[in-house]
Amino acid sequence: MSQPENLTQSQQTELEAAAFRRLVAHLQARPDVQNIDLMILSGFCRNCLSRWVGEAAAEKGLDMDRDQAREMIYGMAYDEWKKAYQKEATPEQMAALKAASKD
């Protein structure tokens, strides 16, 4: 990522972290948005974000398992979120995901 000339690396990292926290808060506030819809439109979902958090933790030598990373993103245990909010994917969503994955 390119760094603007007027920012230090620390300032850029702080801004990136703030934007990430806002994205996560937005996704937590919108459980009606299904992961499959995110995948169709953007190519990533909450599970991707949690995997990226876990990978970043591992790179830093931090002890974080998949469930802990998911809880950071979902704001609750993944199984609880699935039970409360996840819907069965429709045939149309599956077809759209397959079409989007070809890009």
C-alpha positions, 0 to 999 in steps of 0.5 A: 500500500502506498504511503502518503507523504504527509503521514508517518508509517505509524499514522498510516497504520493507525488510520488503517486499523481505524478503518478496519475496526469500522468495517468490522463494526459495520459488518457486525451491525449488518448480520442481514448481509449474508457472507455469500452475498459479500463473496459474490460482490467483493470476493471476500466475506467475514470468514476471509477477514477472520482468516486474515486476522488469524494469519496476521496473528501467526505472523506476529507469533501471537497465539490465536485460534480460528474461533478467536479470530472469528469471534473478533469479526463476528462479535460472537461465537461463530456457531451462535452467529450462524444459528441466529443469522445465516440463511441457506444459500439460494440456487440463485446465490450459488449460481452468482457465486460460481459466475463471480468466481470465474473472474 
